[in-house]
């Protein structure tokens, strides 16, 4: 499987779009790298990242990204994920955000 096959994304979302869900291409992947991009410098906002274990009914929050801090835009999460929920809060209405998730089992 190529790196491109393991990448999932949501692009050009606004606060009004609400939570977004990404389904990893490989559900046996254990490591998930998330890179956040924003269309301009936001004055406020966070992005909560939740993982849902295969077979589970609920998401568990595994991290929160400060959307105003560019150094916080690359995060790595570990855990088997049926899906990954990205939930923005308080993000500037006039801006968009995109997230790119690369998932791997750690063995290549």
C-alpha positions in Angstrom: 0.0 0.0 0.0 1.4 3.4 -0.9 1.5 6.4 1.4 -1.1 8.1 -0.8 -3.5 5.1 -0.2 -3.2 5.6 3.6 -4.1 9.3 3.5 -7.6 10.6 4.2 -8.6 14.3 4.4 -11.3 16.8 4.9 -10.7 20.1 3.0 -11.9 23.7 3.3 -14.3 23.2 6.2 -15.7 26.1 8.3 -16.9 26.2 11.9 -20.5 26.0 10.6 -19.7 22.7 8.9 -19.3 21.2 12.4 -17.6 17.9 13.2 -16.0 15.8 10.4 -15.3 12.1 10.4 -12.4 10.4 8.7 -12.2 6.7 8.2 -8.7 5.3 7.9 -8.1 3.3 4.8 -6.4 0.6 6.9 -8.3 -0.1 10.1 -5.4 -2.2 11.3 -3.2 0.9 11.4 -2.1 1.9 14.9 -0.5 5.3 14.3 -2.2 8.3 12.9 -0.5 11.5 11.9 -2.7 14.5 11.6 -1.7 17.8 9.9 -3.9 20.8 10.2 -4.0 23.7 7.8 -6.0 27.0 8.1 -6.7 29.6 5.5 -5.5 32.5 7.5 -4.3 33.4 11.0 -7.2 32.6 13.3 -7.9 34.6 16.5 -9.5 31.7 18.3 -10.4 28.0 17.9 -9.6 24.5 18.9 -9.9 21.2 17.1 -10.8 18.2 19.3 -9.6 14.8 18.0 -11.5 11.7 18.9 -10.9 8.1 18.1 -13.5 5.4 17.9 -12.2 1.9 18.5 -13.5 -0.8 16.1 -16.8 -2.1 17.4 -17.2 0.8 20.0 -20.2 3.1 20.0 -18.6 6.3 21.2 -15.5 8.5 20.5 -12.8 9.1 23.0 -11.1 12.4 22.8 -7.3 11.8 22.5 -6.2 15.4 21.9 -7.0 19.0 21.3 -5.2 21.2 18.8 -5.0 24.9 19.4 -5.9 26.3 16.0 -4.1 29.6 16.7 -0.7 27.9 17.3 1.0 26.9 14.1 3.4 24.7 16.1 0.5 22.6 17.2 -0.6 21.8 13.6 1.1 18.4 13.4 0.1 15.7 15.9 0.6 12.0 16.2 -2.0 9.7 17.9 -1.7 6.0 18.7 -4.6 3.6 18.8 -6.7 1.4 16.5 -9.4 3.6 15.0 -12.6 2.6 13.1 -12.9 6.3 12.6 -11.5 9.7 13.7 -13.7 12.6 14.6 -12.5 16.2 14.2 -14.6 18.7 16.1 -13.9 22.5 15.8 -14.9 24.9 18.5 -14.8 28.6 18.5 -13.0 28.8 15.1 -13.2 32.1 13.2 -16.3 32.2 11.0 -14.5 33.7 8.0 -11.7 31.1 7.8 -11.5 27.5 6.6 -9.6 24.5 8.0 -8.3 21.3 6.3 -7.0 18.2 8.0 -4.9 15.4 6.5 -4.5 12.1 8.3 -1.9 9.5 7.4 -2.4 6.1 9.1 0.1 3.3 9.4 0.7 0.1 11.3 4.3 1.3 11.9 5.8 -1.5 9.7 6.8 -0.5 6.1 
